Amino acid sequence: GAVVSQHPSRVICKSGTSVKIECRSLDFQATTMFWYRQFPKQSLMLMATSNEGSKATYEQGVEKDKFLINHASLTLSTLTVTSAHPEDSSFYICSARGMGGANYGYTFGSGTRLTVV
Amino acid sequence: AQKVTQAQTEISVVEKEDVTLDCVYETRDTTYYLFWYKQPPSGELVFLIRRNSFDEQNEISGRYSWNFQKSTSSFNFTITASQVVDSAVYFCALSEGEGTTDSWGKLQFGAGTQVVVTP
């Protein structure tokens, strides 16, 4: 149980365009989803926390207008990288926390490798 | 402040050697969870273990073992008889708080340790 699905796994986009990444909880209801970013050869850093039905909370230094997060249902959260630039190229990965503590956020999606050209 | 420290950037071993990865954490919470993940070159995070702050028992799972010592705030990971397939980056992570707090499920990662196992 506690499966988190993330799509796409890999995306290449042109500079200035927007990219949407989806994170789904397949077998539980995720009241909270976490979005992380990992630059090459670096650790994972939390970008934002999204709660179903409310605005996301962004970590310091993360531009909320650039990284739009929508958590409209208990099974889906999306991260949209708007007006992407080469410096946004990174590995983005999500995890989810369910009701009653289900999945404590320790199962991750498979990640999305974004390359902006 | 860095809450999870993995001082070893890279460890290289020859197959069948044992390798121990160090993890030192910092927290003021009495309830917290510690994790280890494996990240192979493909990028996905493979969950290895979760340990809560009230359970200091060491754990063994196949060739993997973990040593949790609250007195030294350490949660070390040992791979016994390493294999080439163990080559990956290994992350230690900390989650503070408990089920009713906002931080529940939010992970803080160490810098990671690259393990290279050669035949």
Interface residues (C-beta under 8 A of the other chain):
Chain A: T32 F34 Y36 Q42 S43 L44 M45 L46 T49 F91 I93 S95 A96 R97 G100 G101 N103 Y104 G105 Y106 T107 F108 S110 G111 R113
Chain B: Y33 F35 Y37 G43 E44 L45 F47 R50 F91 S95 G99 D102 W104 G105 K106 L107 Q108 F109 G110 A111 G112
